[in-house]
């Protein structure tokens, strides 16, 4: 069962890798039963990064809003996310003398994504990004000291426009929770948790007119003039992940309520999904075991500017597939994607273990030795052939690769162009660590038009149905790349935009 305990466990695992902050306390917001009466102006499926600002701003305009979530808490992936945002032209930037704009932000997103992001959705998102960050700061959000920065963990921007708070995504959630409570006090927002939406209701004319949801084993029907699908992605549904992306979901680390409910709801009324070809893996982490999906266990420092590599990286055939000191993480990710199961092994010898700075993040050399003796994705053997057999690598391929690498070290010329060649691999025992590429953001998402209306394959909107957040697919705002801040910020900004602009009158929605 997906429950709060699962959420805590995954949060702790991500925090250990530096990918999130651990979840500490249950969100204080409590839900009350919806009031009786006529239909809602807006029903929002998902009380997370996009759904919360949509509810807040629709309520400010006088709308009667129903906010539904399958989880027992509000906040969605903000509980696990680093909460990284990017925005060009903010007041903070101007106060620091940083000259930036939404246009420059747009150009950078398209450059980093190599033109693969959806320009229509990116344009909409970056135009709303600065006003959204300004609003969050007006409401008490505080970026980390020294922010904004150029980048971290992904390709850098051309200007300092990258922000996050001390408590990661929870820094944002704290602000959204306060603003939501202020609007709920007005009586305009009803919040219903532990209530997955199972169906969309349509009128005889084909317009969406409400939802069906379950709570505590009972089915409820809620009527509404418009419905916003903001229920996130599908990264905790391995079967759906493989169906949509064509790759296995190797890491069990996503928000446990990211089950793809919004995508299924959109398809059930004629909407379609896009983004399958944009799948991209991260450059990997060490998983807890050899199962799939498996929990995250540890990270290896593969950024050459933080730790120059001593080891080599090989695939299951024992072949190197990328320059180990390649400075571009995007190029390393692209090189890993076609490798079998997006998996590789970091291979090194005893001399490297004893001499090189420890590569496993936040581990000592002794910690690595203990793992080599006890963990089943760490391997050690007296010969390269025996190491290959234990790790599941082709032995002849590994021996050939190590021989060629040692020749490159001796000559100072590596065929892959590697510059850091500190030592050959030749002192037994030999060691390997299995690395697994993975993703926790959902690439595929609901197709929408420039007004965020859900559309069918002919481009016709489904009347009364909208989508925002990760339900649109990460690929729409980042393309086949990881563009800093272009997951959280678009969700916030587009949710806020819908709350500000959605027609509140049934006759005006067409």
N, C-alpha and C positions, 0 to 999 in steps of 0.2 A: 504494500500500500504506500502511495506517495503521501507523506505527512510532514509535519514540522521537524521531526527527528531527521528525516532524509535531507531536508533543507539545511539544517544545522551541519550535518556531516559534509555535504558538498561545499558549503560555505567555508568550512575549516580547511578542506583540501585545497580550494582555490587560494585561500589566504596564505597557505604554506608555500605556494608557488609565486606569491606576489601578484596574483591575478585579481584579487578582490580583498575586501575586508571581511573578517568573520562576522556572522550575524550574532548579535548579542541579546537583543530583547525583542519580544513580540511587539508589533506595532500597536500603539495604544488605542488607535481608532477602533471603536466598537460599532457594530451594525445594529440597526433597529428594523423592525418589520415595515415594509412599505405602507404608506397611508392609502386608504381607500379613495376611490374617485376615478376621474377620467384618465385618458391615456397620457403618457409622458411625452414631453417635447423631444427628449433624447434618451435613448437607452444605450449605455456604453457597456460593451462586453470586454471586461479587463480593467482592473483598477491598478494599472502600473504606469510606466514611464509616459505613455501617450494618453491613456485614459484619464489619469488624474488631472492634468492641466485642462483637458477637454471639459471635464465636469466642472472644474472651478470657473472657467471663463464662460461657459454656457449658463451656469447659475448666476453669475454676475450680470448677465443680460436678462435675468428674470425667468429663465427656462426651468421647467420642472424636469429633473434629471434622475434616472435610475442607473446606479453603478453596480454592476454585477461582477463577481470574481469567483473562480473555482477554488481558490486558495483560502486558507483561514485568516490571512493577513493581506493588507493592501501593500503595494509597492512592487510586485513582480520582480523582475531581474535586478532592480535597484538594490535588493538585498545582497546580491552576489557581485554586482558590477563594480569596476573601478570608478565608474561615474565620469569617464573622461569626455569632455565637451570641447567643441571647437566653434569659434565664431569670429568673424571679421568685422571690425568697426564698432566694437563695444566701447562703452564709456570708460571702462578700466583701461583699455588700450590707449585711448585718447589721453587719459590722465598720465600715462607713462610715456607719452610722446611717440607711440607706435602708430604709424600711418598704415591703415588697413581698410579693407572694404569687403562687402559681399562678393563683388566681382572678382577680386583677387582670390578669395576663398574658393569660389567656383572654379577658377582656372587651375588652382592647385589640386582640387579633387579630381578634375578631369585629367590632369597631368599624372598624378600618382596612380590613378586607376587605368592609365593608358587609354582613356576614352571609353572604357567599358561600363562606367556608371551611367545611369539613366539621366540625361541632361535635364529633362523636364522636372523630375522629382528633386534632383540636386539643386536646381535653380530655386525651386520653391523652398527647400529646406535652408539653404544658406541665406536667402533673403530674410527669413524669419529668425535666424540663429542669434544675431546680436540683440534684437529686442527681447528675446527669450532669456538670454544670459543677464541682460540688464535687469529684467523683471525679477529673476531669481536673486540677484544681489540686492535689489531693493527690499526683498522679503527676508534677507538675512543670510543668504548663501555667501560663504567666504572661500575663495580659492586658496590653495596652498601658497605659502610665502614664495616669492620669486616668480609666480605665475602671472601671465601666460608664458609658455615655453614653446620652442619650435617643434618638439616631438619627443616621443619616448616609446621604444619597442616597435615602431613602424617607420616608414619613410617620413622624412622631415618635411614640414611645411616651409614655405619661403619666408614666412613671417611668424612672429610669436602670437599665436591665437589658440593655444591649447591649454585647457584649464581642468582642474578637478579639486575636490575638497579633501580635507584631512581624513574623513571617514568614508571615502569612496562614494559609491552610489547612495549610501545612507545620508551623506551630507545633503544631497538633493532631496531625498525622501523626507527628511526632517522638515524642509521648507514646504514641500507639497502637502504634507500631513497637516501642518498648521493652517495653510490656506484652505484646505479641504474642510477642516473642522469649522472654520469661520463661515463657510458657505452652508455647511450642514446645519449650523445653528439657525439659519434663516428658514429652515424647513423645506428648501427647494431641492435638496439632494437626498435620495434614499440610497443607502448602501446595504447590499446583501452579499455576504461572504459565504464560503463553502457551498456555492451554488453554480455548478457548471451549466452553461447554456447548451441545450441539446438540439435545438431547431430554431429556424427563422420562420416567422409567420408571414404569409403573403395574402394580399387581397385578391379578389377576382380579377382585378386589372393588372396584377403582377407586382404591385408596390409592396415593399416591406412594411409591415404594420405591427411588429412585435416579436417577442421571443418566447420560447418554452425553455424552462430551466428546472433543475431538480435540487431539492434541499432536504436533507435528513430523510431521504427515501420518498419524499412527496414531490409531485410535479406541480409547477406553477406556471401560469401564463401571464405575461406582462405585455400590455399594449403600448405602442409608442409610435410617434409620427416619423421618427428617424432612428436608425441603429448604426452605431459606430463599432466596428470590429477592431479592438485594441488589445487582443488577448495574447499577443506575443507570437513566438515561433514554435518550432517542433523539435527542439534539440534534446528533449527528454523522451523522445519517442523513436527508438532505434529503427523500428520497422518502417515508419513513415519517412524517416531520414533517408534510408536506403532507397525507398520508392521514389522520393523526390529528387535526391541528389545523385543517386547511382553509386554511392560510396557507403561503406559501413561506418557506423558511428562508433568510434573506438574508445572515446573517453566519456565516462559517466560523471559529468561535472556541471551540467546545465541546471537552470532553475527547474525544480521538479514538476511544476505545473505548465511548462512549455511543451504542450502535447499536440499542438497543431489544430486545436479546436476551431479557431477563427478561419483557418484555411479550408477546413472541411465545410464549415457553414457557408462560406462564400461559394464554393463549388456546388453546394446543394441547391443554390438558386440561380445558377447559370454563370457565375463568375469563373474566371480561369486563373491559373498560376503561371508565373514566369520567373526566370532566373536560374534554371537548372544548369545551364552551361557555364555559370559563373562560379562554380564551387572552387574554393581554395583552402588548402590545409594550412595550419600554422606550422612552424618548423619543429614542433614536437616537444614532448615532455616524457618523463619516466613514469610509467603507469605502475600500479600496485602489483599487477600480475599479468599473465599472458592471455587472459580472457578478453572478450570484446563484447560490450564496452566494459572498461575497468576504471577504477577510481584513480585519480591523479595521486602520484606518490612524491615526486620531486622534480626539480628542473635542472637542466644543465646549461651552463653559460655558453651560448653559441654566438654571442655578439663579440666580434673580434676586437672592437675598440674597448671593451670592458675586460676581456681576457683573451689574449692571443692564443690560438689553438695549438696544442702540442700533438693531439691525437689526429687520426684520420676518420672519416665518415664513410661507411660502406653500406650497400644494399644487400639483399638476401643472396645475390650472386657473388658477393665479396668484392664488388666493384665500387670504386669511388664515383660519385655522381655530381659533385659540386666542389668548387674550390672552398676549402674549409675556412679560409679567412676572407671570403667574399663579403664586402662591406654592406651590400644591399640585402636586407632581410627579405624583400620582395623577390629577388632573384633566387635566394635560397629556397623560399617557399614554392616557387614555380618549379625548381629543380626537383623538389621532393614529391610533388603531386603525381608524376607518372611512375614513381617507384612502386613496386608491389606492396599493396596495403599501406602506402605512405609510411613506410617503416624503414629505419636504418639503425646501424650499430656504431657506436663510438668505440674505436679500437685503440689500445695503447699497451705499453709494456711496463715492467716493474720499474725501470729507470724513470719513466714519465710519472708514474704514481708517486715515487719517492721525491721527485724533483720539481715537477710542475706545480703551479698554484692549483689547489683543488677545483675541479670543474663543476661539481655538483653544488648548486646554489645553497649557501648557508651551511655547508657540511665541511667538516675537517677531513684531513687525510685518513684519520682513524675511522671516521664514520663510513668512508668509502670502503675501507678494508673490511669492516664488519658486514657491510651490505654484500660485498663480493663473496663472503663466506656464508651468507644466510638468505639473501633475497633471490627470487627466481627470475629476475630480469637483469641481474648482474652475473657475469660469468668470469671464471678464471681457469686456466689450464696450463700445463707445462709446455705445450707446443701450440703453434698456430693451428695445426690440423685438429687437435683435440679441442681447442677453443671454438673453432668453427662448428664442430659436431655438437658441442653443448649448446651453442647459441642458435643453431639452425641456419648457419650460413654455408654457402658452398666452399668447401675446403680448398680446392685447387684455385678458385677465384681469389680467395683471401690471400693465399700464399703468393700468388703472382702479383697481386696488388701491393702487398707489403714489400716485395722485392723491388718493384718498380719505384715505389715511394722512397725506399732507402737509397736507390740510385739517384733520385732527384735531390735528396738531402746531400749526398756526397758531391754532386755536381753544382748544386745551388740553383738548378733550373727545373722547375716543376711543370709538367705538361698541362696542368690545370691552371697555371699562373699563380699558384700559391706563393706568397712572399715569406711568410713566417715558417722556417724549416729548422727548428731548434735541435732535433735529434732524430736518429733512425729508430725504428721499432725492431729491437733485436735482443732485449734482455728478458729472459724468462723469470717468472711466469708471465703469461700474456693475459690481458683483461679486455672485457667488452661490456658495454652497457646498452641495452636495447632502448631505442628512442621511438616514440610513436607520434606521428603527425596527427592532428585532430583539429576540429573546429567546434565551437559551442554557440556560434551565431547561425541562424537559419538563412541560407542564401535564397531559397525559393520563397516567393510571397504572392500575395493577392495583387492582381493587376488593377490599377486605378488610373483615372485620367488626371488632368491638371487641377481638378477640384477635389481630388481624393475620393471620387465616387467609384465604387466597385463597377467594373465593366465586364461585358462578355467578350467572346472572341472576335466579334464584329466591331468592338469599340463602343457599344451602346451601354449606357449606365443602367444598373439595376436600381430602380427608383427607391429612394429612401435609405440606401445602404452605402456606408463609407468605411474606409479602413485607414489605419495609421500605425506607426510603430514598427516593431519587428515583423508584424503580420504582413508588411509590404515586401519583406525580404531584404536582408542586409546588402545583397548585390545591387539593389536599386540606388543606394546612396554611396556605395563604395566600389561597385563593380567587382572585377576579379582581383581584388586587392584588399588590404586592411588600411583604411584611411582614418587617421586619428580623429576621434570624436564624432565620426559620421555614423554612429549607431544611436548613442544616447541623445545627442543634440537634435537630430531630425525627429526622433520620437517625441521629445518634449515640444519642439517648435511646431510640428504639424498637428499634434494634439491641441496645443494652445490655439493655433490658427483656426481649427475647426470649431473650437469652443467660441471663438470670437465671431465667426462668419456663417456658421450653419443657419439656414433659414429656420426660424422658430414657428413658422406658420405652415400648416399642411399644404395649403394651396401654392405656397412659394417654392416648394422644394424641387419641383421639376426644372 
